[in-house]
């Protein structure tokens, strides 16, 4: 990031509370995002041993970019104009490279060493990083309910980890922690970008830029796809359409209407949802630790989202 970009990570003037209808829509967008992102951990684990980390990220972002381009053309009959300022375009590029590209490649590599559930647990360090980053750089402060809810959710994650059957791998752990840092940086940059650019444009341009960065891996991707099964190809396409094109779009919609810290805290529910999805889709019966830890995670999310009614 340039010095100008860092300077833009400054507190904005408080925005008025959104109408009730917008809050409901934002809440629904959060639910969609959590479910789709939770499913991504399972899908990556399923196809990640056939497709290498960078080629898998390339096909995922290319599918997402194509889907978002078609959607924008269908809705507006034209693509969005380039952001008016160079700084906004630079922030979108940073968001696309750090989160959509860097995070995706690193997570793909991590899930070659640790199971999907363990990866989801470790990645959930990111919401805590976002909460404190938003307090320091975006002027969102450190609400007591957010801190308390984050600590409760982290306790739930620890409980789920006690019942994890995955074999520890330090390479995978380090990669997951690196992915969490990239995730948090991407969220903070995206929050600043959404002050001047709409969410659809940010997500679309981010996917296009991420795809362009990964184009050097096209020959490797073609070779691996030619030897891949139909299920692997469909899994990669699913990652592009649902967790990326739809999931990041609903995330951007909610982030534009909510504090970054509070919104990121809701993703503490992702490990709990991952446990349920593994139970339904893979017939993996969760342990008692998984069920109890998942309930604690959801309680932490509820605490972090609580806002006391202001006194008259």
Backbone torsions as a table, in degrees:
resi	resn	phi	psi	omega
1	UNK	NA	143.7	177.6
2	UNK	-80.2	166.5	178.3
3	UNK	-61.6	-34.9	178.8
4	UNK	-65.3	-37.2	179.5
5	UNK	-67.1	-39.6	179.3
6	UNK	-65.3	-37.5	-179.9
7	UNK	-62.3	-31.1	-177.8
8	UNK	-72.9	-13.6	176.8
9	UNK	-79.3	63.6	-177.2
10	UNK	-123.5	154.6	-178.1
11	UNK	-58.6	134.9	174.2
12	UNK	-95.2	159.7	178.0
13	UNK	-64.6	139.5	-176.9
14	UNK	-55.2	132.6	179.3
15	UNK	-91.0	149.4	178.1
16	UNK	-64.4	152.6	-179.3
17	UNK	-62.6	136.4	-179.0
18	UNK	-69.7	155.1	177.9
19	UNK	-61.4	163.6	-178.2
20	UNK	-59.6	-41.0	-179.7
21	UNK	-60.4	-41.2	178.6
22	UNK	-66.2	-37.0	179.2
23	UNK	-65.7	-38.5	178.5
24	UNK	-65.8	-45.2	179.1
25	UNK	-62.0	-40.6	178.8
26	UNK	-64.1	-39.3	178.4
27	UNK	-64.0	-42.0	177.1
28	UNK	-63.6	-38.9	177.7
29	UNK	-62.7	-37.8	177.8
30	UNK	-63.3	-43.8	-179.1
31	UNK	-61.2	-45.3	179.0
32	UNK	-60.6	-44.1	-179.0
33	UNK	-61.3	-46.5	-177.9
34	UNK	-61.1	-45.5	-178.7
35	UNK	-64.5	-45.3	-177.9
36	UNK	-68.7	-40.7	178.9
37	UNK	-67.8	-34.3	176.1
38	UNK	-64.4	-39.0	179.6
39	UNK	-67.6	-25.2	-178.4
40	UNK	-64.0	-36.8	-179.9
41	UNK	-62.0	-39.7	179.4
42	UNK	-68.6	-43.5	-178.3
43	UNK	-66.2	-41.1	179.4
44	UNK	-62.8	-42.3	179.5
45	UNK	-63.2	-34.2	-177.0
46	UNK	-72.9	-36.4	-174.6
47	UNK	-109.5	-8.5	-172.2
48	UNK	-69.4	-15.5	178.4
49	UNK	-89.8	-8.8	176.1
50	UNK	-98.7	-41.1	178.7
51	UNK	-105.2	132.3	-179.6
52	UNK	-67.1	161.0	-174.6
53	UNK	-54.3	-51.6	-177.9
54	UNK	-68.9	-46.3	176.6
55	UNK	-59.9	-38.5	177.9
56	UNK	-64.2	-41.1	176.7
57	UNK	-64.4	-36.6	179.7
58	UNK	-63.5	-49.8	-178.6
59	UNK	-66.2	-35.3	179.1
60	UNK	-63.6	-48.2	-178.4
61	UNK	-72.8	-34.1	178.6
62	UNK	-64.8	-42.9	177.7
63	UNK	-63.8	-43.3	179.3
64	UNK	-63.2	-43.8	179.6
65	UNK	-62.3	-42.2	179.4
66	UNK	-65.1	-42.6	-179.3
67	UNK	-64.9	-43.4	-179.5
68	UNK	-68.5	-35.8	176.6
69	UNK	-62.4	-46.4	179.1
70	UNK	-62.7	-39.9	180.0
71	UNK	-65.4	-44.1	-179.7
72	UNK	-65.5	-39.8	178.3
73	UNK	-66.1	-38.0	180.0
74	UNK	-68.1	-35.2	-176.7
75	UNK	-83.3	-39.4	-172.3
76	UNK	-117.4	-5.9	-178.4
77	UNK	61.2	16.8	174.8
78	UNK	-163.5	160.6	176.6
79	UNK	-85.2	153.0	178.7
80	UNK	-61.3	150.4	176.2
81	UNK	-73.0	155.4	177.4
82	UNK	-62.8	142.0	178.4
83	UNK	-50.4	142.3	-173.6
84	UNK	-63.8	-37.5	-175.5
85	UNK	-102.4	148.3	177.5
86	UNK	-66.7	-32.3	-179.8
87	UNK	-66.0	-39.3	177.6
88	UNK	-64.3	-41.6	178.0
89	UNK	-65.2	-37.3	176.8
90	UNK	-64.7	-39.0	178.0
91	UNK	-66.1	-40.2	177.6
92	UNK	-63.3	-41.3	178.4
93	UNK	-62.4	-41.8	178.5
94	UNK	-63.8	-42.1	177.1
95	UNK	-61.1	-45.2	-179.1
96	UNK	-65.5	-39.5	-177.3
97	UNK	-75.8	-44.9	-175.5
98	UNK	-73.5	-49.7	-174.0
99	UNK	-89.7	-61.7	-173.3
100	UNK	-64.2	-37.3	-178.0
101	UNK	-93.9	-62.7	-175.1
102	UNK	-59.7	-50.2	179.8
103	UNK	-59.3	-44.0	-176.8
104	UNK	-64.9	-43.9	179.9
105	UNK	-65.0	-45.4	-177.7
106	UNK	-65.5	-40.6	178.0
107	UNK	-64.3	-42.1	177.3
108	UNK	-58.0	-42.0	179.3
109	UNK	-67.7	-38.9	-178.1
110	UNK	-63.9	-38.9	-176.4
111	UNK	-76.0	2.0	168.1
112	UNK	-83.5	-12.1	-176.5
113	UNK	-116.6	-26.9	179.6
114	UNK	-128.9	156.5	-179.8
115	UNK	-73.4	166.6	-174.6
116	UNK	-60.2	-41.6	-178.9
117	UNK	-63.8	-44.3	178.5
118	UNK	-63.4	-40.6	178.1
119	UNK	-61.2	-44.9	179.8
120	UNK	-60.9	-37.7	179.5
121	UNK	-65.9	-46.7	-176.7
122	UNK	-69.2	-37.9	179.5
123	UNK	-62.3	-25.0	-176.5
124	UNK	-76.0	11.5	163.9
125	UNK	-72.1	-25.0	-175.5
126	UNK	-58.3	-47.4	-179.5
127	UNK	-57.0	-34.4	177.8
128	UNK	-68.6	-40.0	176.4
129	UNK	-62.7	-40.6	179.0
130	UNK	-64.3	-43.0	-178.1
131	UNK	-59.7	-45.4	-179.3
132	UNK	-75.2	-35.1	175.8
133	UNK	-64.2	-40.5	178.7
134	UNK	-66.4	-35.6	177.3
135	UNK	-67.1	-37.5	-177.1
136	UNK	-79.7	-43.6	-169.6
137	UNK	-104.5	-26.0	-175.0
138	UNK	-107.7	2.5	176.5
139	UNK	71.3	21.9	-179.3
140	UNK	-83.2	-9.3	178.0
141	UNK	74.0	-171.3	-178.9
142	UNK	-129.0	75.0	-179.6
143	UNK	-58.1	141.5	-178.2
144	UNK	-62.5	-36.6	179.7
145	UNK	-65.6	-34.8	179.0
146	UNK	-67.1	-46.1	-179.9
147	UNK	-64.4	-46.0	-179.8
148	UNK	-62.7	-45.4	179.6
149	UNK	-62.8	-38.4	178.7
150	UNK	-63.7	-42.8	179.7
151	UNK	-65.3	-40.3	177.9
152	UNK	-63.8	-44.3	-179.8
153	UNK	-64.2	-40.0	177.2
154	UNK	-63.0	-35.9	175.6
155	UNK	-63.1	-40.5	177.0
156	UNK	-62.8	-39.9	177.3
157	UNK	-61.9	-41.3	178.8
158	UNK	-62.6	-38.9	178.6
159	UNK	-64.6	-43.4	177.3
160	UNK	-60.0	-41.3	179.6
161	UNK	-61.9	-29.4	178.7
162	UNK	-64.1	-25.8	-180.0
163	UNK	-101.8	7.2	-179.0
164	UNK	-70.0	134.8	179.9
165	UNK	-93.7	-2.1	-177.1
166	UNK	-72.2	145.6	178.8
167	UNK	-81.5	130.8	-179.0
168	UNK	-63.8	140.5	178.6
169	UNK	-142.4	116.0	-172.4
170	UNK	-66.1	-31.3	176.5
171	UNK	-62.7	-46.4	178.5
172	UNK	-62.4	-39.4	179.9
173	UNK	-63.5	-46.7	-179.6
174	UNK	-62.9	-41.3	179.2
175	UNK	-64.3	-40.4	178.0
176	UNK	-63.6	-40.9	178.8
177	UNK	-66.4	-38.6	175.2
178	UNK	-63.2	-41.3	177.7
179	UNK	-61.5	-38.0	179.0
180	UNK	-63.6	-40.1	178.5
181	UNK	-65.0	-43.2	178.3
182	UNK	-63.3	-40.5	177.1
183	UNK	-57.9	-51.0	-177.0
184	UNK	-63.5	-42.6	178.6
185	UNK	-62.0	-40.8	179.6
186	UNK	-63.1	-40.8	179.9
187	UNK	-64.0	-45.7	-178.2
188	UNK	-64.1	-41.7	178.4
189	UNK	-65.7	-42.3	-179.1
190	UNK	-63.5	-38.9	-179.7
191	UNK	-59.9	-42.7	178.2
192	UNK	-66.2	-41.6	-178.8
193	UNK	-61.5	-37.0	-177.1
194	UNK	-68.9	-7.5	174.8
195	UNK	-69.2	-26.5	-175.3
196	UNK	-125.9	-12.0	-178.2
197	UNK	-129.1	139.6	-178.5
198	UNK	-70.7	156.0	-174.3
199	UNK	-61.5	-38.1	-179.1
200	UNK	-62.6	-42.2	179.8
201	UNK	-67.4	-41.5	-180.0
202	UNK	-61.4	-47.6	-178.6
203	UNK	-65.3	-44.9	-179.0
204	UNK	-62.8	-50.7	-179.3
205	UNK	-64.4	-36.9	177.6
206	UNK	-60.7	-42.7	178.1
207	UNK	-66.7	-39.4	179.0
208	UNK	-64.2	-45.8	179.8
209	UNK	-64.7	-42.4	178.1
210	UNK	-61.0	-40.5	177.5
211	UNK	-62.9	-43.3	-179.4
212	UNK	-62.3	-39.4	179.9
213	UNK	-62.9	-33.5	-174.8
214	UNK	-93.1	0.7	-177.9
215	UNK	-56.8	-32.0	177.5
216	UNK	-58.2	-18.9	179.4
217	UNK	-91.6	10.0	-179.4
218	UNK	-59.4	-47.3	178.6
219	UNK	-58.3	-40.9	178.3
220	UNK	-65.4	-39.1	179.2
221	UNK	-63.1	-43.8	-179.7
222	UNK	-61.4	-42.7	179.1
223	UNK	-64.1	-40.9	-178.5
224	UNK	-73.6	-35.8	178.1
225	UNK	-66.6	-34.1	-179.9
226	UNK	-65.0	-25.3	179.7
227	UNK	-102.2	-1.4	-176.1
228	UNK	-84.2	156.2	176.6
229	UNK	-79.7	165.8	178.3
230	UNK	-61.7	-38.5	179.6
231	UNK	-62.6	-38.9	178.3
232	UNK	-64.6	-44.4	179.9
233	UNK	-63.2	-43.9	178.8
234	UNK	-64.1	-35.8	177.8
235	UNK	-64.4	-40.8	178.3
236	UNK	-66.5	-40.2	177.7
237	UNK	-64.8	-40.3	177.3
238	UNK	-57.7	-44.0	179.9
239	UNK	-59.7	-37.1	179.7
240	UNK	-73.0	-41.2	-175.7
241	UNK	-76.3	-47.4	-169.4
242	UNK	-95.4	-67.3	-179.9
243	UNK	-61.8	-28.2	-176.5
244	UNK	-95.2	-67.3	-175.3
245	UNK	-60.4	-49.6	-178.3
246	UNK	-81.6	-47.6	-175.5
247	UNK	-61.1	-44.5	179.8
248	UNK	-73.8	-26.8	176.5
249	UNK	-70.3	-45.7	177.8
250	UNK	-66.1	-33.9	176.1
251	UNK	-62.8	-47.2	-179.9
252	UNK	-61.5	-39.2	178.6
253	UNK	-59.8	-46.0	-178.7
254	UNK	-71.0	-38.7	-177.2
255	UNK	-64.7	-32.1	178.6
256	UNK	-67.2	-21.7	-173.9
257	UNK	-113.4	1.3	-177.0
258	UNK	-137.8	158.8	172.2
259	UNK	-63.6	142.4	-179.1
260	UNK	-61.6	-40.3	-178.6
261	UNK	-64.4	-46.8	-178.7
262	UNK	-68.2	-39.6	179.4
263	UNK	-65.3	-45.2	-179.2
264	UNK	-63.0	-31.0	178.9
265	UNK	-63.0	-27.4	179.7
266	UNK	-66.7	-23.1	-179.2
267	UNK	-75.1	-3.1	170.4
268	UNK	-62.2	-17.5	178.3
269	UNK	-77.8	-12.0	-176.1
270	UNK	-58.5	-47.0	178.1
271	UNK	-59.4	-39.0	178.7
272	UNK	-63.2	-42.9	178.2
273	UNK	-67.1	-35.3	177.5
274	UNK	-61.3	-39.8	177.7
275	UNK	-61.5	-44.6	-179.9
276	UNK	-65.6	-41.4	179.3
277	UNK	-64.9	-39.4	176.9
278	UNK	-63.1	-36.0	179.0
279	UNK	-65.5	-45.8	-175.9
280	UNK	-76.3	-45.5	-171.8
281	UNK	-87.8	-34.6	-175.4
282	UNK	-110.8	3.5	-179.4
283	UNK	57.1	31.1	176.5
284	UNK	-93.8	105.3	-177.4
285	UNK	-69.7	123.2	-178.6
286	UNK	-68.2	150.0	176.6
287	UNK	-75.8	169.6	174.6
288	UNK	-60.4	-36.8	176.3
289	UNK	-60.6	-40.9	-179.2
290	UNK	-62.7	-43.7	-179.1
291	UNK	-67.2	-45.6	-179.8
292	UNK	-66.5	-45.3	179.9
293	UNK	-62.6	-38.9	177.9
294	UNK	-62.6	-41.5	177.9
295	UNK	-63.5	-39.1	179.0
296	UNK	-66.4	-40.7	177.5
297	UNK	-58.3	-46.2	-179.4
298	UNK	-64.9	-36.2	176.6
299	UNK	-64.8	-39.9	177.7
300	UNK	-62.7	-40.6	177.3
301	UNK	-62.0	-43.4	179.7
302	UNK	-61.4	-40.2	179.2
303	UNK	-66.0	-45.2	-177.2
304	UNK	-65.5	-27.7	-179.0
305	UNK	-87.1	-6.7	-175.3
306	UNK	-74.3	133.5	176.3
307	UNK	-125.1	113.4	178.1
308	UNK	-61.0	141.7	178.4
309	UNK	-66.6	131.6	-179.1
310	UNK	-69.0	143.7	178.4
311	UNK	-74.2	147.2	177.1
312	UNK	-69.7	NA	NA
